[in-house]
Amino acid sequence: MPMWTALLIIVALACGVSACSSGVGVRAAKAPELRGPLEPLAFLAGSRRELRSNGSLVEETWGSPAGTSMIGCFRWLKPDGSPMVFEMLSITHEPSTDEPGRVFLRLRHYSGTLVAKEDRASPMTLRLDRVGEDGAEFVAYQHCADVARIVYQRRPGGAVGARVEFSEQAGRPALVFEFAPA
């Protein structure tokens, strides 16, 4: 390669790196509107954890509401630190023809090696039934197996309680979590 070609490439790269690092020619994406239909659920945003009495660790993290959605993740580690279960969660506001709009919590469970436990086309879907100063309640809507409801409760200091209740037929006690800010 001729010397002038190599020099031209070096100058072009240097100008490109300089422009990127200075912000010249680079536009930041406009953030979606933060005020919106999910604002009452903003108390969920943040990272929280609970060390359970058996030594296992449970964590749940939610991003802030933006536009018409929120995204979250959950992990439950055994006392030896190996993963028992992972979850991906979303909360979305979805306009509907039969109602002005509905809010859904969707979740999918994964093994420690990210093998999905639910059918890939059928995440568990719960519908927001109630939201208020004290928290929010989602009730089974589609593909929920034996889950009847999930209730989130606001706690002092940014803590959040979560209760997963099962159907009567399941005969399982509720899973109760007391998440403290991480």
C-alpha positions in Angstrom: 0.0 0.0 0.0 1.4 3.4 -1.0 2.6 5.6 1.9 0.1 8.4 1.2 -2.8 5.9 1.3 -1.7 4.6 4.7 -1.3 8.2 5.9 -4.8 9.1 4.7 -6.3 6.1 6.5 -4.6 7.1 9.8 -5.8 10.7 9.5 -9.3 9.6 8.7 -9.3 7.2 11.7 -7.9 9.9 14.0 -10.6 12.4 12.9 -13.3 9.8 13.4 -12.1 8.9 16.9 -11.8 12.6 17.8 -15.3 13.4 16.5 -16.8 10.5 18.4 -15.0 11.3 21.7 -16.0 15.0 21.5 -19.6 14.3 20.6 -19.3 16.1 17.2 -21.5 14.5 14.7 -23.0 12.1 17.4 -26.5 12.6 18.5 -27.9 11.2 21.7 -31.2 9.3 21.4 -34.1 11.2 22.7 -35.3 9.5 25.9 -39.0 8.4 25.8 -41.4 10.4 28.0 -40.9 9.3 31.6 -44.4 10.4 32.7 -46.9 8.1 31.4 -49.4 5.3 32.2 -46.9 3.3 34.3 -45.9 6.2 36.5 -47.9 4.7 39.5 -45.6 1.7 39.3 -42.4 3.7 39.5 -42.0 2.6 43.1 -40.8 -0.8 41.7 -37.8 0.8 39.9 -34.4 -0.1 41.5 -32.4 -3.1 42.6 -33.4 -5.0 45.8 -32.4 -8.2 47.5 -33.3 -10.6 50.3 -31.0 -13.1 52.0 -33.4 -15.9 53.0 -33.2 -17.8 56.2 -31.9 -20.9 54.4 -29.0 -18.9 53.0 -30.3 -18.4 49.5 -30.2 -15.0 47.9 -33.1 -13.5 45.9 -32.8 -10.3 43.8 -35.2 -8.4 41.7 -34.3 -5.3 39.6 -36.7 -3.1 37.7 -35.9 -0.2 35.3 -37.8 3.0 35.6 -41.0 3.3 33.6 -40.4 4.9 30.2 -43.0 5.3 27.6 -45.4 2.4 28.0 -43.1 -0.2 29.4 -40.8 -1.3 32.3 -38.3 -4.2 32.2 -37.2 -6.3 35.1 -35.1 -9.3 36.1 -35.1 -11.7 39.0 -32.7 -14.3 40.2 -32.8 -16.8 43.0 -29.5 -18.3 44.1 -29.1 -21.5 46.2 -27.0 -21.2 49.4 -24.0 -22.5 47.4 -24.4 -19.5 45.0 -25.6 -21.6 42.0 -28.7 -20.3 40.2 -32.0 -21.9 41.1 -34.1 -19.8 38.7 -33.8 -16.6 36.6 -36.8 -14.5 35.4 -37.2 -11.8 32.8 -40.2 -9.6 33.4 -41.9 -6.8 31.6 -44.8 -4.5 32.5 -46.5 -2.9 29.5 -49.5 -0.6 29.0 -51.4 -1.9 26.0 -54.4 0.0 24.5 -57.3 -2.2 23.9 -60.5 -2.0 21.9 -62.7 -3.1 24.9 -61.0 -0.9 27.5 -59.2 2.5 27.4 -55.9 0.6 28.1 -54.7 -2.3 30.1 -51.4 -3.0 32.0 -49.8 -6.5 31.9 -47.0 -8.1 33.8 -45.3 -10.8 31.7 -42.7 -13.1 33.0 -40.7 -16.1 31.8 -38.7 -18.5 34.0 -35.2 -19.7 33.0 -32.9 -22.4 34.3 -29.4 -21.4 35.4 -28.3 -22.1 31.8 -31.0 -19.8 30.4 -33.3 -22.7 29.1 -36.8 -21.3 29.1 -39.3 -23.2 31.3 -42.5 -21.8 29.7 -43.4 -22.4 26.0 -41.6 -19.8 24.0 -44.8 -18.3 22.6 -46.6 -18.3 26.0 -45.1 -16.2 28.8 -47.0 -16.0 32.0 -49.3 -13.0 31.7 -51.0 -11.2 34.6 -53.2 -8.2 34.4 -52.9 -5.2 36.7 -56.0 -5.3 38.9 -55.2 -2.6 41.4 -52.6 0.1 42.0 -52.4 2.6 44.8 -50.2 4.3 47.4 -49.6 0.9 49.2 -48.6 -1.1 46.1 -50.0 -3.0 43.1 -51.7 -6.3 42.5 -51.6 -8.3 39.3 -54.0 -11.2 38.7 -53.7 -14.3 36.4 -54.7 -13.6 32.8 -53.1 -16.1 30.5 -50.7 -19.1 30.7 -50.2 -18.7 34.5 -50.1 -22.4 35.4 -50.9 -22.3 39.2 -50.0 -18.7 39.8 -53.2 -16.7 40.9 -51.7 -13.3 41.7 -48.6 -11.3 42.4 -48.8 -8.5 44.9 -46.1 -5.8 45.3 -46.2 -3.7 48.5 -44.4 -0.5 49.2 -42.3 -0.5 52.3 -40.4 2.3 54.1 -36.9 3.2 52.9 -37.4 2.0 49.3 -38.0 -1.6 50.3 -40.6 -3.6 48.5 -42.6 -6.7 49.6 -43.6 -9.3 47.0 -46.1 -12.1 47.4 -46.8 -14.8 44.8 -50.1 -16.5 45.5 -51.1 -19.8 44.0 -54.5 -21.2 43.0 -56.4 -23.3 45.6 -56.0 -26.4 43.5 -52.3 -26.0 43.6 -52.3 -26.3 47.4 -49.1 -24.4 47.7 -48.3 -21.7 50.3 -47.6 -18.2 48.9 -44.0 -17.2 48.2 -43.3 -14.1 50.2 -40.2 -11.9 49.6 -39.1 -8.8 51.6 -36.7 -7.0 49.3 -34.4 -4.3 50.7 -32.5 -1.9 48.5 -29.3 -3.4 47.2 
